[in-house]
Amino acid sequence: MRSITRQKDISEIAACTESFERLYILGCGTCATVTETGGVGQVQRMRDEMQQRGKWVTGWAVLPTACDEMAEIDLRKTGDALSYAECVLVMACALGVQRIGAYVGRPAVPALDTMFIGLEQAPGHFEEVCRQCGQCILGETAGICPVTACHKGLLNGPCGGTDGGKCEVDPDRDCAYTLIYQRLEERDQLHLMHRYRPPRDHHVMLVPRMADLNREVGDEP
């Protein structure tokens, strides 16, 4: 499971760092390295770009993982280079940006946009597999999530637009419910296709989303 990111347009990054003369650049050794958006090579290119734009890059590093609690310990190894910087340009997912910002006590500017959480289905090809909606129905849909696999996010499908097993929104993409049907048929579970699923209850996961793992399941808040 990876946080899939892409680099922001350099003009947006320049605008966000416009008021800072000295910056430190941080990458991430896990997801952003795998997606080639925040590994060593990308961080070094960003360093060169910022220097060409007149910034003083006090230093750079690629943390093993930017979004976990070990990041605070790894940041201590950056020494004075980080303390000289007015802001930190973070080439990691949005969670990493927030984590770094909480630790460094100065602005943490994102250099990447976080697209989705996904799995690598083929080398270099990632697909969203879970939206973490809090109402999992994979047990009824043969392990295929219609919320992410269907362009329309239908809980009761297929729609009238499926054609030859392909989606009308994207003819190159398999219809999620065709895939669900085929897998249920293989498992002799086609009766599950006849079940009506009520509309999603968006109160299940209120924003901002939180979970208290110390509370027993079913306990009242």
C-alpha positions in Angstrom: 0.0 0.0 0.0 1.5 3.3 -1.0 0.7 7.0 -0.9 0.7 8.0 -4.6 2.0 11.5 -5.2 3.0 13.8 -8.0 5.2 16.8 -8.0 3.4 20.2 -7.9 4.1 22.6 -10.7 7.3 24.4 -10.0 5.5 27.8 -10.2 3.2 26.7 -7.3 6.2 25.6 -5.3 8.0 28.9 -6.0 4.9 30.9 -5.0 4.7 29.0 -1.7 8.3 29.6 -0.9 8.5 33.1 -2.2 8.8 34.8 1.2 11.6 32.5 2.4 15.3 32.9 1.4 16.7 29.8 3.2 15.1 26.4 2.9 15.8 22.8 3.7 14.5 20.0 1.5 13.3 16.7 2.8 12.3 13.6 0.8 10.9 10.2 1.9 12.6 6.9 1.5 9.3 4.9 1.2 6.3 5.8 -0.9 7.8 9.0 -2.5 10.9 7.1 -3.5 9.0 4.2 -5.0 6.8 6.7 -7.1 10.0 8.7 -7.9 8.6 11.9 -6.5 10.7 12.3 -3.4 13.7 10.1 -3.6 17.4 11.1 -3.6 17.4 12.0 -7.3 14.2 14.1 -7.1 15.4 15.9 -4.0 18.7 16.8 -5.6 17.0 18.1 -8.7 14.7 20.2 -6.5 17.8 21.5 -4.7 19.3 22.6 -8.0 16.0 24.2 -9.1 15.6 26.2 -5.9 19.2 27.3 -6.1 18.8 28.5 -9.7 15.8 30.5 -8.4 18.1 32.3 -5.9 17.2 30.3 -2.8 19.8 29.3 -0.3 19.3 25.5 0.3 20.9 25.0 3.7 20.8 21.2 3.2 18.7 18.2 2.2 17.9 14.7 3.4 15.7 11.7 2.5 14.2 10.3 5.7 13.5 6.6 5.8 9.8 7.3 6.4 8.6 10.9 6.6 5.1 10.1 8.0 5.9 8.1 11.2 7.1 9.0 14.6 10.7 8.0 13.8 10.9 11.1 11.6 11.4 13.2 14.7 14.5 11.1 15.6 15.8 11.2 12.0 15.4 15.0 11.9 17.8 15.4 14.8 20.6 14.0 12.5 20.3 16.9 10.2 22.3 19.2 12.5 22.6 22.9 12.1 21.6 22.8 8.4 17.9 22.4 9.3 18.1 25.1 12.0 19.4 27.7 9.5 16.4 27.2 7.2 13.3 29.4 7.4 11.1 26.7 6.0 11.2 23.0 5.0 10.2 22.0 1.5 8.8 18.5 1.9 8.8 16.0 -0.9 6.5 13.4 0.7 2.8 12.7 1.1 0.5 15.1 2.9 0.8 13.1 6.1 4.5 13.5 5.9 4.2 17.2 5.5 2.0 17.5 8.5 4.3 15.3 10.6 7.4 17.3 9.6 5.6 20.6 10.3 4.7 19.5 13.8 8.3 18.5 14.5 10.4 21.4 13.0 8.4 24.3 14.5 8.5 26.3 11.2 6.6 26.2 7.9 6.5 22.9 6.1 5.7 23.5 2.4 4.5 20.6 0.3 6.3 20.0 -3.0 3.9 17.1 -3.9 0.2 16.6 -4.3 -1.1 13.4 -2.7 -3.3 11.6 -5.2 -4.6 8.5 -3.4 -3.7 5.3 -1.5 -3.0 2.5 -3.9 -1.3 -0.8 -4.7 1.3 -1.4 -7.4 -0.6 -3.6 -10.0 2.3 -3.7 -12.4 5.8 -2.2 -12.3 5.3 1.6 -12.0 1.5 1.3 -12.3 -0.5 2.1 -9.2 -4.3 1.9 -8.7 -6.5 3.1 -5.9 -7.9 0.2 -4.0 -9.4 1.6 -0.8 -11.0 4.9 0.0 -11.1 4.1 3.7 -14.8 4.9 3.8 -15.5 3.0 7.0 -18.2 0.8 5.4 -16.4 -2.1 3.8 -18.6 -4.3 1.6 -15.8 -6.4 0.1 -17.4 -9.6 1.6 -20.4 -9.0 -0.8 -18.4 -7.9 -3.8 -15.9 -10.7 -4.1 -13.1 -8.6 -2.7 -13.4 -5.9 -5.4 -14.3 -2.4 -4.1 -16.9 -0.7 -6.2 -16.3 2.6 -4.5 -12.8 2.8 -6.0 -13.1 0.3 -9.0 -16.2 1.9 -10.4 -15.9 5.3 -12.0 -19.3 6.2 -10.6 -18.7 4.6 -7.2 -22.0 2.7 -7.5 -23.0 0.4 -4.6 -25.6 -1.3 -6.7 -24.5 -2.0 -10.2 -23.8 -2.3 -13.0 -25.2 0.9 -14.5 -26.7 1.0 -18.0 -23.5 2.2 -19.6 -21.4 -0.9 -19.4 -20.6 -2.2 -22.9 -18.8 -5.5 -23.5 -17.5 -5.5 -20.0 -16.0 -2.0 -20.3 -16.9 1.3 -18.6 -18.7 4.0 -20.6 -16.7 6.6 -18.7 -13.4 5.0 -19.7 -13.7 2.4 -22.5 -10.2 1.1 -21.7 -11.2 0.3 -18.1 -13.0 -2.9 -17.1 -16.5 -2.4 -15.6 -16.1 -3.0 -11.9 -19.4 -4.9 -11.7 -18.5 -7.1 -14.6 -15.4 -8.1 -12.7 -17.5 -8.6 -9.5 -20.0 -10.7 -11.5 -17.3 -12.9 -13.0 -15.6 -13.6 -9.7 -18.9 -14.3 -7.8 -19.9 -16.7 -10.6 -16.6 -18.5 -10.2 -17.3 -18.9 -6.5 -21.0 -19.8 -6.9 -22.1 -16.7 -5.0 -24.1 -14.9 -7.7 -27.0 -14.5 -5.2 -25.0 -11.7 -3.6 -25.6 -9.6 -6.7 -29.3 -9.5 -5.9 -28.8 -7.8 -2.5 -29.7 -4.2 -2.3 -27.1 -2.0 -0.6 -28.5 1.2 1.0 -26.8 4.5 0.3 -23.6 5.1 2.2 -24.0 6.6 5.6 -21.5 9.5 5.6 -22.0 9.9 9.3 -20.0 6.7 9.8 -16.8 8.6 9.2 -17.2 12.3 10.1 -14.6 14.8 9.1 -12.0 15.0 10.5 -11.9 11.2 10.8 -10.7 9.7 14.1 -10.6 6.3 15.8 -10.1 5.4 19.4 -8.6 1.9 19.5 -8.8 1.8 23.3 -12.6 1.8 23.1 -14.4 -1.5 22.7 -16.2 -2.0 19.3 -19.8 -1.0 19.7 -19.2 1.3 22.8 -21.0 4.6 22.7 -18.7 7.6 22.4 
